[in-house]
Amino acid sequence: MDLQIALLLGQDGITNGAIYALLSLALVLVFTVTRVIFIPQGEFVAFGALTLASFQAGKTPGTLWLLIGAGVAVALVDITLALRSGVFRRIPGIVGWNLAYPALASAIVFLLKPSEFPLLAQIVLALALVVPLGPMLYRLAFQPLAEASVLVLLIVAVAVHLALVGLGLLFFGAEGSRTPAFSDASFDLGLVNVNGQTLWVVGASLLLIVVLGVFFERTIYGKALRATAMNRTGARLMGISTVMAGKLSFLLAALIGAFSGILIAPITTIYYDTGFLIGLKGFVGAIVGGLASYPIAAAGAILVGLLEAFSSFWASAFKEVIVFTLIIPVLVWRSLTTRHVEEDE
Amino acid sequence: MKLNKLVVAAAAAFGALGVQADITVGVTLSATGPAASLGIPEKNTIALLPSTMGGEKVNYIVLDDASDTTTAVKNVRKLISENKVDVIIGSTITPNSLAMIDVVAEAETPTISMAASARIVDPANPKTKWVFKTPQHDQHMATAIAAHMAGGGVKTVAFIGFNDAYGEGWYQEFTKYADTYKLKVVANERYGRADTSVTGQVLKIMAAKPDAVLIAGSGTPAAMPQVTLRERGYEGRFYQTHGVANNDFLRVGGKNVEGTYLPAGPMLVAAQLPDSNPIKKPSLVYISKYEAAYGKGSVATFGGHAWDAGLLLQNAVPAALKKAQPGTREFRAALRDSLEATKDLVGVHGVFNMSPADHLGFDQRARVMVRIDKGAWKLDK
């Protein structure tokens, strides 16, 4: 192995690591706020990328039907509850977000031709279809169980994951898709050639991390999320709606997931079930951070990316073994160094 | 799944009505899970199989095994004990088909597998007496690649394959024949079908400077090593396996898979076969039927294996009907004997000549070398 190969592998590892880092942040966010280990995180990666690819192929993405279906389901549940409790003023908002919004989205998809949009507009439209699924999922699957134990929430998360993977196969078929690169630029830095998409991935990930940081530090909603993460009951006593916090964290997780998918779709082929493995590697990163610390989770995810790149060079047959074995020493180290406090039950 | 339940319910209703003469065909295939790109065209093809054979009505019961071995075995037990099937078609992949052998041999139910490994019909295993298969053995394809490489002046080869049974099986088959053709395997790498990057493996292959690279993957995931190699400036020859023979591979690979060689069943290039080739006509019939039902360009060679299974049955059923009534143990035994006696049956992947020692019965006509040229499959002469 010479320096050039090491640099190329490093570049590859950091690119993938940046995506894993984004996902690990989303996992930490969802876990700290709602105590859900969000297994379906990866599905948003696949849905985001494949929705964009469907637009480019001139097809109607199946996620549109999912959005309409989930919207109708949420509207039915919420309107019934609103009618029963007699809070009629909530109904216009429910109808607006869950029925009118999907209707507007389908109008755009069917009346205008998304395949002729510029890339940026296609990306925005793909995000507009996929991201609202996050809070809708929360409303349908997790909100009724918000007080359940971590184990119950995990089991529900697995069920949601399996349902979404099945729907992904139905919507997008078994074969994968690739999207064109954001830019074809490449930069010659002496020993290595850095291509434009790599810079996009790393740059966009960094930007997103900074934006999230500012969001948590400076905005009232960010502070509300942090407060809920620290102490649910306390936050509630201070007038922070835990339902709102849950929906918001799922919205952010869906946004991060779908955006990561759109970022990597030009580098690799995305399949309906690709997301799971990517999400799992993000999860390894999140574990390194103890499912609590954002900076350590991000660093852990970069480590996973680098480890993956170098192990694929030395022992490609054992790559996944090496990556996932990383969890064991991390868990041993964490259990030796941190004092465990039982939160539940 | 709803449809399956309907079919099962319909079949149960027929059974209750006492229509004993119907032939029941149980199908288990991998329409979901990792092998879905193979299983879906097979499932679509089953729907096109004839509704009568030898004058008797045929009921098909299609179950999905999700590319999972345990589910495949469970499906087979269900088909045998609850649906009392006369014959089983399936499964899509080798591990599932191997696991099914014990069950079907115990229940004495003839089975036609659509998976590639020769071990499924290994004559040394007495249980495979009940098992037949329609796809070419891996070694048919491996020798075709090795011979083509040697003919093209290739001396050194790098291998990269899936980190599963498919990649491992191909590596073993290919290295077995590599020596015969004086080929040196200089690199042996693995990758996962859902991996986001193969840079590490590709750099190692490039460092070994092989004359050709053989990629053993199936469907669109097989395009990734090739795309990465091309991006890194590799200029040698590319060989793929017949696992990539569908149009999605061309779509995802784009210009990066131009000039790739692969062995395939003749139906992939049916229209380009000379008229003297017996396989041309049945292939064109199958392709036009499939595309009429599922849209132009939708056909894949994997569905052809299911079609061939249907052809084998249509050929074998009349003789078996003369000996016994469907639904009986005698009928199943007669059907097995009749399948084993298949002679000169032209399928879409080759010509079947079965014998007790060979439950596939293909010869050289079952494979052609194909080159990807301007985004289409071209018969390589």
HADDOCK unambig.tbl for C-alpha pairs under 7 A between the chains (distance, minus, plus):
assign (segid A and resid 5 and name CA) (segid B and resid 203 and name CA) 6.98 0.50 0.50
assign (segid A and resid 9 and name CA) (segid B and resid 199 and name CA) 6.88 0.50 0.50
assign (segid A and resid 9 and name CA) (segid B and resid 200 and name CA) 6.26 0.50 0.50
assign (segid A and resid 12 and name CA) (segid B and resid 199 and name CA) 6.92 0.50 0.50
assign (segid A and resid 174 and name CA) (segid B and resid 36 and name CA) 5.58 0.50 0.50
assign (segid A and resid 174 and name CA) (segid B and resid 37 and name CA) 5.03 0.50 0.50
assign (segid A and resid 175 and name CA) (segid B and resid 37 and name CA) 6.26 0.50 0.50
assign (segid A and resid 175 and name CA) (segid B and resid 219 and name CA) 6.91 0.50 0.50
assign (segid A and resid 175 and name CA) (segid B and resid 220 and name CA) 5.96 0.50 0.50
assign (segid A and resid 175 and name CA) (segid B and resid 248 and name CA) 6.59 0.50 0.50
assign (segid A and resid 176 and name CA) (segid B and resid 220 and name CA) 6.06 0.50 0.50
assign (segid A and resid 177 and name CA) (segid B and resid 252 and name CA) 6.12 0.50 0.50
assign (segid A and resid 178 and name CA) (segid B and resid 252 and name CA) 6.38 0.50 0.50
assign (segid A and resid 268 and name CA) (segid B and resid 196 and name CA) 5.37 0.50 0.50
assign (segid A and resid 268 and name CA) (segid B and resid 197 and name CA) 6.64 0.50 0.50
assign (segid A and resid 274 and name CA) (segid B and resid 194 and name CA) 5.15 0.50 0.50
assign (segid A and resid 309 and name CA) (segid B and resid 200 and name CA) 5.78 0.50 0.50
assign (segid A and resid 310 and name CA) (segid B and resid 200 and name CA) 6.48 0.50 0.50
assign (segid A and resid 312 and name CA) (segid B and resid 200 and name CA) 4.91 0.50 0.50
assign (segid A and resid 312 and name CA) (segid B and resid 201 and name CA) 5.75 0.50 0.50
assign (segid A and resid 313 and name CA) (segid B and resid 200 and name CA) 4.02 0.50 0.50
assign (segid A and resid 313 and name CA) (segid B and resid 201 and name CA) 5.09 0.50 0.50
assign (segid A and resid 313 and name CA) (segid B and resid 204 and name CA) 6.22 0.50 0.50
assign (segid A and resid 316 and name CA) (segid B and resid 189 and name CA) 5.81 0.50 0.50
assign (segid A and resid 316 and name CA) (segid B and resid 190 and name CA) 5.25 0.50 0.50
assign (segid A and resid 316 and name CA) (segid B and resid 191 and name CA) 6.42 0.50 0.50
assign (segid A and resid 316 and name CA) (segid B and resid 201 and name CA) 6.56 0.50 0.50
assign (segid A and resid 317 and name CA) (segid B and resid 163 and name CA) 6.13 0.50 0.50
assign (segid A and resid 317 and name CA) (segid B and resid 189 and name CA) 6.74 0.50 0.50
assign (segid A and resid 317 and name CA) (segid B and resid 190 and name CA) 4.96 0.50 0.50
assign (segid A and resid 317 and name CA) (segid B and resid 191 and name CA) 6.78 0.50 0.50
